[in-house]
Amino acid sequence: METRVSSVHDGNRKEDLSLMDEIRRLKKQKNAVLLAHYYQIPEIQDIADFVGDSLALAQQAKDTTADIILFAGVHFMAETAKILNPDKKVLIPDPTAGCSLADACKADDLKAMKAEYPDHMVLSYVNCSAEVKCLSDLICTSGNALKLVNALPVDQKILFVPDRNLGGYINRMTGRNMRLWPGCCEVHDMLEAEKVLKLKQAHPEARLIAHPECNPAVLEVADFVGSTAAMLKFIKEDVSNAYVVATETGILHAMHKICPEKTFYIAGTDGTCGCNDCPHMKKNTLEKIHRCLVDESPEIILSDEVIEMASKPIEAMLRMS
């Protein structure tokens, strides 16, 4: 089943457009910038000043001249923006928008593992809490992980947290033997290779593209594996006209914008539907963004100590990227 996403739902068109105009007014009035992840609903992507993946959003957050950063994503992303901009007000529309990967690795548990493997450096996927970043030597994203690992000494022992799927993919691509934390993304990990292949078989003209947070069985049968930004670049440059997409459904909005002439089939949990929405990303709404700008709350608050410690591995990543 082909899944297309409209920029504004017809039933709420007038209300949404009016709300979007008010959000634009408030952004200008308060010198606020709205950063949104590709997994946000289409309306939020359309109103955002910048839409990107984790690496691009971190870079945008670091370079912004706005007084207020409103981050339409999940909690660890807003924390990263605050770490990079300690003197700016960083807001998040829904503070309960978490991440199964970040939840999978607690700081105290990581401390215990670091004590068990003192000769290992800690390479943490950006999908982790500020406290875990404080315990890390280097941060990576799905877009730069291979580059960063390849830049490290071959004999460097590495503890990779918290995504076992991304870590396993890096091991296979680089020949490394990183020790992997047992976490996973609840959205990507639930996609099954058998059901994804059935969808591909139903559309033999389509190429299968997958995010490296997917489980190894899905990645093994994919025609292309890459970050959100890498997948968007791939479909733009690739000669194919149809794709089975194994990642969160929000990316389809950007794909249709970039390649409106191409067809995309989202790889759902049952092989026929787009059931793999991230429940945390989808907590954000236009109404919450508007209220957030009006109240300038909820605000991300981090201690000076956390900001200082967590900024070091993030800055190291940005230099290496």
Sine and cosine of phi, psi and omega as CSV:
sin_phi,cos_phi,sin_psi,cos_psi,sin_omega,cos_omega
0.00,0.00,0.81,-0.58,0.02,-1.00
-0.97,0.23,0.68,-0.73,0.01,-1.00
-0.90,-0.44,0.86,-0.52,0.09,-1.00
-0.89,-0.46,0.52,-0.85,-0.05,-1.00
-0.87,-0.50,0.82,-0.57,0.04,-1.00
-0.99,0.10,0.45,-0.89,-0.03,-1.00
-0.95,0.31,-0.51,0.86,0.05,-1.00
-0.65,-0.76,0.79,-0.61,0.03,-1.00
-0.91,0.42,0.77,-0.64,-0.12,-0.99
-0.84,0.54,-0.64,0.77,-0.07,-1.00
-0.89,0.45,-0.47,0.88,-0.05,-1.00
-0.91,-0.42,0.39,0.92,-0.15,-0.99
-0.84,0.54,-0.78,0.62,-0.06,-1.00
-0.90,0.44,-0.70,0.71,-0.02,-1.00
-0.89,0.45,-0.69,0.73,-0.03,-1.00
-0.92,0.39,-0.66,0.75,-0.01,-1.00
-0.91,0.41,-0.64,0.77,0.04,-1.00
-0.90,0.44,-0.67,0.74,0.01,-1.00
-0.92,0.40,-0.62,0.78,0.02,-1.00
-0.90,0.43,-0.63,0.78,0.06,-1.00
-0.89,0.46,-0.65,0.76,0.01,-1.00
-0.93,0.38,-0.61,0.79,0.06,-1.00
-0.89,0.45,-0.67,0.74,0.05,-1.00
-0.87,0.49,-0.67,0.74,0.00,-1.00
-0.89,0.46,-0.71,0.70,-0.02,-1.00
-0.92,0.40,-0.62,0.79,0.03,-1.00
-0.87,0.50,-0.70,0.71,-0.01,-1.00
-0.92,0.38,-0.69,0.72,-0.03,-1.00
-0.88,0.48,-0.63,0.77,-0.11,-0.99
-0.98,-0.21,0.13,0.99,-0.05,-1.00
0.77,0.64,0.80,0.60,-0.02,-1.00
-0.95,-0.32,0.57,-0.82,0.08,-1.00
-0.91,-0.42,0.69,-0.72,0.01,-1.00
-0.96,-0.28,0.92,-0.39,0.05,-1.00
-0.98,-0.22,0.71,-0.70,-0.05,-1.00
-0.71,-0.70,0.61,-0.79,0.09,-1.00
-0.99,0.13,0.41,-0.91,0.01,-1.00
-0.88,0.47,-0.27,0.96,-0.02,-1.00
-1.00,0.03,0.02,1.00,0.06,-1.00
-0.95,0.30,0.32,-0.95,0.03,-1.00
-0.90,0.43,0.43,-0.90,-0.07,-1.00
-0.81,0.59,-0.66,0.76,-0.03,-1.00
-0.86,0.52,-0.64,0.77,0.01,-1.00
-0.95,0.32,-0.65,0.76,0.06,-1.00
-0.86,0.51,-0.63,0.78,-0.05,-1.00
-0.95,0.32,-0.47,0.88,-0.03,-1.00
-1.00,-0.04,-0.21,0.98,-0.08,-1.00
-0.95,0.32,0.48,-0.88,0.11,-0.99
-0.98,0.20,-0.47,0.88,0.04,-1.00
-0.49,-0.87,0.72,-0.69,0.06,-1.00
-0.87,-0.49,0.74,-0.67,-0.03,-1.00
-0.27,-0.96,-0.05,-1.00,0.11,-0.99
-1.00,-0.02,-0.09,-1.00,-0.15,-0.99
-0.87,0.48,-0.67,0.74,-0.03,-1.00
-0.91,0.41,-0.76,0.65,-0.03,-1.00
-0.89,0.45,-0.62,0.79,0.00,-1.00
-0.93,0.38,-0.61,0.80,0.05,-1.00
-0.90,0.44,-0.66,0.75,0.02,-1.00
-0.91,0.41,-0.67,0.75,0.05,-1.00
-0.90,0.45,-0.66,0.75,0.01,-1.00
-0.88,0.48,-0.63,0.78,-0.01,-1.00
-0.93,0.36,-0.56,0.83,-0.14,-0.99
-1.00,-0.07,-0.13,0.99,-0.12,-0.99
-0.93,0.37,0.53,-0.85,0.09,-1.00
-0.97,-0.26,0.10,0.99,-0.01,-1.00
-0.94,0.35,0.41,-0.91,0.07,-1.00
-0.99,0.15,-0.51,0.86,-0.03,-1.00
-0.83,-0.56,0.74,-0.67,0.12,-0.99
-0.94,-0.33,0.89,-0.45,0.07,-1.00
-0.97,-0.24,0.90,-0.43,-0.15,-0.99
-0.96,-0.27,0.95,-0.31,0.06,-1.00
-1.00,-0.01,1.00,0.00,-0.01,-1.00
-0.29,-0.96,-0.70,-0.71,0.06,-1.00
-0.86,-0.51,0.11,-0.99,-0.24,-0.97
-0.86,0.51,-0.68,0.73,-0.06,-1.00
-0.91,0.42,-0.50,0.87,0.03,-1.00
-0.93,0.38,-0.69,0.72,0.04,-1.00
-0.91,0.41,-0.61,0.79,0.08,-1.00
-0.87,0.50,-0.69,0.73,0.01,-1.00
-0.87,0.49,-0.66,0.75,0.04,-1.00
-0.88,0.47,-0.64,0.77,0.01,-1.00
-0.93,0.37,-0.65,0.76,0.02,-1.00
-0.87,0.49,-0.62,0.79,-0.01,-1.00
-0.99,0.14,-0.27,0.96,-0.03,-1.00
-0.70,-0.71,0.92,0.40,-0.11,-0.99
-0.88,0.47,-0.39,0.92,-0.05,-1.00
-1.00,-0.08,-0.01,1.00,0.00,-1.00
-0.97,-0.23,0.40,-0.92,0.09,-1.00
-1.00,0.10,0.85,-0.53,0.01,-1.00
-0.92,-0.39,0.83,-0.56,-0.05,-1.00
-0.91,-0.42,0.44,-0.90,0.09,-1.00
-0.72,-0.69,0.76,-0.65,-0.08,-1.00
-0.87,0.50,-0.61,0.80,-0.01,-1.00
-0.68,-0.74,0.96,-0.28,-0.06,-1.00
-0.92,0.39,-0.21,0.98,0.03,-1.00
-1.00,0.05,0.00,1.00,0.03,-1.00
-0.96,0.27,0.99,-0.12,-0.08,-1.00
-0.98,-0.19,-0.48,-0.88,-0.04,-1.00
-0.35,-0.94,0.77,-0.63,-0.02,-1.00
-0.89,0.45,-0.52,0.86,0.04,-1.00
-0.93,0.36,-0.73,0.68,0.01,-1.00
-0.88,0.48,-0.62,0.78,0.01,-1.00
-0.93,0.37,-0.39,0.92,-0.08,-1.00
-0.97,0.26,-0.29,0.96,-0.05,-1.00
-0.80,-0.60,0.96,-0.28,0.03,-1.00
-1.00,-0.03,0.54,-0.84,-0.06,-1.00
-0.85,0.53,-0.68,0.74,-0.01,-1.00
-0.90,0.44,-0.62,0.79,0.02,-1.00
-0.93,0.38,-0.61,0.79,0.03,-1.00
-0.92,0.38,-0.62,0.78,0.07,-1.00
-0.84,0.55,-0.68,0.73,0.00,-1.00
-0.90,0.44,-0.66,0.75,0.00,-1.00
-0.94,0.33,-0.58,0.82,0.07,-1.00
-0.88,0.47,-0.62,0.78,0.04,-1.00
-0.92,0.39,-0.53,0.85,0.01,-1.00
-0.97,0.25,-0.50,0.87,-0.02,-1.00
-0.79,-0.61,0.94,0.35,-0.10,-1.00
-0.92,0.40,-0.31,0.95,-0.02,-1.00
-1.00,-0.01,0.07,1.00,0.01,-1.00
-0.99,-0.17,0.69,-0.73,0.20,-0.98
-0.99,0.15,0.46,-0.89,-0.01,-1.00
-0.98,-0.20,0.91,-0.42,0.10,-1.00
-0.96,-0.28,0.92,-0.40,-0.09,-1.00
-0.94,-0.35,0.76,-0.65,0.17,-0.99
-0.89,0.46,0.60,-0.80,-0.08,-1.00
-0.86,0.51,-0.35,0.94,0.04,-1.00
-0.97,0.25,0.91,0.42,0.01,-1.00
-0.50,-0.87,0.26,-0.97,-0.07,-1.00
-0.96,0.28,0.26,-0.97,0.05,-1.00
-0.87,0.49,-0.60,0.80,0.01,-1.00
-0.90,0.43,-0.62,0.78,0.05,-1.00
-0.94,0.34,-0.61,0.80,0.06,-1.00
-0.87,0.49,-0.57,0.82,0.03,-1.00
-0.88,0.47,-0.47,0.88,-0.04,-1.00
-1.00,-0.06,0.05,1.00,-0.11,-0.99
-0.99,-0.15,0.45,-0.89,0.09,-1.00
-1.00,-0.05,-0.49,0.87,-0.04,-1.00
-0.43,-0.90,0.61,-0.79,0.07,-1.00
-0.96,-0.28,0.52,-0.85,0.10,-1.00
-0.68,-0.73,0.24,-0.97,0.15,-0.99
-0.86,-0.51,0.14,-0.99,0.04,-1.00
-0.91,0.41,-0.38,0.93,-0.02,-1.00
-0.99,0.16,-0.44,0.90,-0.04,-1.00
-0.85,-0.52,0.07,1.00,-0.10,-0.99
-0.85,0.52,-0.73,0.69,-0.01,-1.00
-0.88,0.47,-0.68,0.73,0.00,-1.00
-0.88,0.48,-0.71,0.71,-0.04,-1.00
-0.92,0.40,-0.70,0.72,-0.01,-1.00
-0.90,0.43,-0.66,0.75,0.02,-1.00
-0.91,0.41,-0.38,0.92,0.01,-1.00
-0.99,0.13,-0.23,0.97,0.01,-1.00
-0.99,0.12,0.47,-0.88,0.04,-1.00
-0.82,0.58,0.61,-0.79,-0.06,-1.00
-0.86,0.51,-0.56,0.83,-0.05,-1.00
-1.00,0.00,0.12,0.99,0.01,-1.00
-0.95,0.31,0.84,-0.54,0.06,-1.00
-0.99,0.17,0.71,-0.71,-0.14,-0.99
-0.77,-0.64,0.72,-0.70,0.20,-0.98
-0.97,-0.25,0.91,-0.43,-0.06,-1.00
-0.98,-0.22,0.81,-0.58,0.01,-1.00
-0.73,-0.69,0.41,-0.91,-0.15,0.99
-0.97,-0.24,0.10,0.99,-0.18,-0.98
-0.99,-0.17,0.95,-0.32,0.00,-1.00
-0.92,0.40,-0.51,0.86,-0.03,-1.00
-0.95,0.32,-0.75,0.66,0.06,-1.00
-0.90,0.44,-0.67,0.74,0.02,-1.00
-0.88,0.47,-0.66,0.75,0.04,-1.00
-0.90,0.43,-0.62,0.78,0.04,-1.00
-0.89,0.45,-0.69,0.73,0.03,-1.00
-0.88,0.47,-0.69,0.73,0.03,-1.00
-0.84,0.54,-0.71,0.70,-0.04,-1.00
-0.92,0.39,-0.61,0.79,-0.05,-1.00
-0.97,0.23,-0.48,0.88,-0.10,-1.00
-0.95,-0.30,-0.23,0.97,-0.08,-1.00
0.98,0.21,0.20,0.98,0.02,-1.00
-0.98,0.21,0.12,-0.99,0.08,-1.00
-0.73,-0.69,0.82,0.57,0.00,-1.00
-0.90,0.44,0.59,-0.81,0.11,-0.99
-0.99,0.16,0.78,-0.62,-0.17,-0.98
-0.95,-0.30,0.72,-0.70,0.16,-0.99
-0.95,0.32,0.58,-0.82,-0.12,-0.99
-1.00,0.09,0.52,0.85,0.01,-1.00
-1.00,-0.02,0.23,-0.97,0.05,-1.00
-0.37,-0.93,0.34,-0.94,0.10,-0.99
-0.99,0.16,0.83,-0.56,-0.06,-1.00
-0.89,0.45,-0.45,0.89,-0.02,-1.00
-0.98,0.21,-0.77,0.64,-0.06,-1.00
-0.96,0.27,-0.60,0.80,-0.11,-0.99
-0.93,0.36,-0.41,0.91,-0.06,-1.00
-0.98,0.18,-0.21,0.98,0.03,-1.00
-0.94,0.34,0.79,-0.62,-0.06,-1.00
-0.97,-0.23,0.70,-0.71,-0.06,-1.00
-0.85,0.53,-0.65,0.76,-0.04,-1.00
-0.87,0.48,-0.70,0.72,-0.02,-1.00
-0.96,0.29,-0.58,0.82,0.06,-1.00
-0.90,0.43,-0.66,0.75,0.01,-1.00
-0.92,0.39,-0.56,0.83,0.05,-1.00
-0.89,0.46,-0.64,0.77,0.04,-1.00
-0.91,0.40,-0.64,0.77,0.03,-1.00
-0.91,0.41,-0.64,0.77,0.03,-1.00
-0.91,0.42,-0.54,0.84,0.04,-1.00
-0.94,0.34,-0.35,0.94,0.01,-1.00
-0.73,-0.68,0.96,0.29,-0.11,-0.99
-0.88,0.47,-0.32,0.95,0.02,-1.00
-0.98,0.21,-0.22,0.98,-0.10,-1.00
-1.00,0.02,0.63,-0.78,0.11,-0.99
-1.00,-0.06,0.59,-0.81,-0.02,-1.00
-1.00,-0.05,0.87,-0.49,0.05,-1.00
-0.88,-0.47,0.66,-0.75,-0.15,-0.99
-0.64,-0.76,0.51,-0.86,0.09,-1.00
-0.99,0.12,0.61,-0.79,-0.04,-1.00
-0.92,0.38,-0.07,1.00,0.14,-0.99
-0.98,0.21,-0.18,0.98,0.07,-1.00
-0.92,0.38,0.34,-0.94,-0.02,-1.00
-0.94,0.33,0.35,-0.94,-0.11,-0.99
-0.83,0.55,-0.57,0.82,-0.03,-1.00
-0.90,0.44,-0.62,0.78,0.04,-1.00
-0.94,0.34,-0.69,0.73,-0.02,-1.00
-0.90,0.45,-0.55,0.84,-0.03,-1.00
-0.91,0.42,-0.53,0.85,-0.05,-1.00
-0.99,-0.15,0.00,1.00,-0.04,-1.00
-0.97,0.25,0.55,-0.84,0.10,-0.99
-0.99,0.15,-0.42,0.91,0.04,-1.00
-0.50,-0.86,0.70,-0.72,0.05,-1.00
-0.85,-0.52,0.77,-0.64,0.01,-1.00
-0.15,-0.99,0.21,-0.98,0.05,-1.00
-0.91,0.42,0.10,-1.00,0.03,-1.00
-0.84,0.54,-0.75,0.66,0.01,-1.00
-0.90,0.44,-0.63,0.78,0.00,-1.00
-0.91,0.41,-0.61,0.79,0.04,-1.00
-0.91,0.42,-0.64,0.77,0.02,-1.00
-0.91,0.42,-0.64,0.77,0.04,-1.00
-0.91,0.41,-0.64,0.77,-0.04,-1.00
-0.89,0.45,-0.74,0.67,-0.05,-1.00
-0.92,0.40,-0.48,0.88,0.01,-1.00
-0.94,0.33,-0.60,0.80,-0.09,-1.00
-1.00,-0.09,-0.35,0.94,-0.08,-1.00
-0.97,0.24,0.50,-0.87,-0.06,-1.00
-0.99,0.11,-0.24,0.97,-0.01,-1.00
-0.92,0.39,0.37,-0.93,-0.02,-1.00
-0.92,-0.40,0.01,1.00,-0.02,-1.00
-0.55,-0.84,0.55,-0.84,-0.07,-1.00
-0.57,-0.82,0.64,-0.77,0.25,-0.97
-1.00,-0.06,0.82,-0.57,-0.16,-0.99
-0.94,-0.35,0.90,-0.43,-0.01,-1.00
-0.97,-0.24,0.99,0.12,0.09,-1.00
-0.21,-0.98,-0.15,-0.99,0.00,-1.00
-0.92,0.40,0.58,-0.82,-0.16,-0.99
-0.91,0.41,-0.38,0.92,-0.06,-1.00
-0.86,0.51,-0.43,0.90,-0.04,-1.00
-0.91,0.41,-0.37,0.93,-0.05,-1.00
-0.87,0.49,-0.54,0.84,-0.01,-1.00
-0.88,0.47,-0.72,0.70,0.02,-1.00
-0.93,0.37,-0.61,0.80,0.00,-1.00
-0.89,0.46,-0.68,0.74,0.01,-1.00
-0.93,0.37,-0.50,0.87,0.06,-1.00
-0.94,0.34,-0.68,0.73,-0.06,-1.00
-0.96,0.29,-0.68,0.73,-0.06,-1.00
-0.76,-0.65,0.95,0.30,-0.05,-1.00
-0.90,0.43,-0.32,0.95,-0.02,-1.00
-1.00,0.09,-0.15,0.99,-0.06,-1.00
-0.99,-0.17,0.27,-0.96,-0.05,-1.00
-0.91,-0.41,0.66,-0.75,-0.04,-1.00
-0.77,-0.63,0.72,-0.70,0.03,-1.00
-0.89,-0.45,0.91,-0.42,-0.03,-1.00
-0.98,0.22,0.72,-0.69,0.00,-1.00
-0.99,0.12,0.99,-0.14,-0.01,-1.00
-1.00,0.03,0.04,-1.00,-0.06,-1.00
-0.93,0.37,-0.41,0.91,0.01,-1.00
-0.93,-0.38,0.19,0.98,0.06,-1.00
0.99,0.15,-0.06,1.00,-0.03,-1.00
-0.79,-0.61,-0.29,0.96,-0.09,-1.00
-0.77,-0.63,0.34,-0.94,0.05,-1.00
-1.00,0.04,0.93,0.36,-0.08,-1.00
-1.00,0.05,-0.14,0.99,-0.14,-0.99
-1.00,-0.04,0.83,0.56,0.19,-0.98
-0.98,0.18,0.64,-0.77,0.12,-0.99
-0.97,0.23,0.88,-0.48,-0.06,-1.00
-0.91,0.41,-0.39,0.92,-0.01,-1.00
-0.99,0.15,-0.73,0.68,0.03,-1.00
-0.86,0.51,-0.61,0.79,-0.09,-1.00
-0.99,0.16,0.07,1.00,0.10,-1.00
-0.95,0.31,-0.42,0.91,-0.02,-1.00
-0.97,0.24,0.67,-0.74,0.00,-1.00
-0.69,-0.73,0.25,-0.97,0.08,-1.00
-0.87,0.50,-0.63,0.78,-0.01,-1.00
-0.89,0.45,-0.67,0.75,0.01,-1.00
-0.93,0.36,-0.61,0.80,0.04,-1.00
-0.90,0.44,-0.68,0.74,0.03,-1.00
-0.89,0.46,-0.74,0.67,-0.01,-1.00
-0.89,0.46,-0.61,0.79,0.01,-1.00
-0.88,0.48,-0.67,0.74,0.02,-1.00
-0.94,0.34,-0.63,0.78,0.01,-1.00
-0.89,0.45,-0.75,0.66,-0.10,-1.00
-1.00,0.05,-0.29,0.96,-0.16,-0.99
0.80,0.59,0.73,0.68,-0.04,-1.00
-0.27,-0.96,0.49,-0.87,0.05,1.00
-0.95,0.31,0.60,-0.80,-0.03,-1.00
-0.94,-0.34,0.61,-0.79,0.08,-1.00
-0.99,0.16,0.85,-0.52,0.01,-1.00
-0.87,-0.49,0.84,-0.55,0.06,-1.00
-0.77,-0.64,0.53,-0.85,0.02,-1.00
-0.94,0.33,0.39,-0.92,0.04,-1.00
-0.86,0.51,-0.60,0.80,-0.02,-1.00
-0.91,0.41,-0.71,0.71,0.02,-1.00
-0.89,0.45,-0.69,0.72,0.00,-1.00
-0.88,0.48,-0.70,0.72,-0.02,-1.00
-0.90,0.44,-0.70,0.71,-0.05,-1.00
-0.95,0.31,-0.66,0.75,-0.06,-1.00
-0.96,0.28,-0.43,0.90,-0.03,-1.00
-0.94,0.35,-0.46,0.89,-0.08,-1.00
-0.89,0.46,-0.79,0.61,0.02,-1.00
-0.93,0.36,-0.47,0.88,0.04,-1.00
-0.94,0.33,-0.71,0.71,0.04,-1.00
-0.88,0.47,-0.62,0.79,0.05,-1.00
-0.88,0.48,-0.66,0.75,0.04,-1.00
-0.89,0.45,-0.72,0.69,-0.05,-1.00
-0.90,0.43,-0.59,0.81,0.06,-1.00
-0.91,0.41,-0.68,0.73,-0.04,-1.00
-0.96,0.27,-0.32,0.95,-0.03,-1.00
-1.00,0.05,0.00,0.00,0.00,0.00
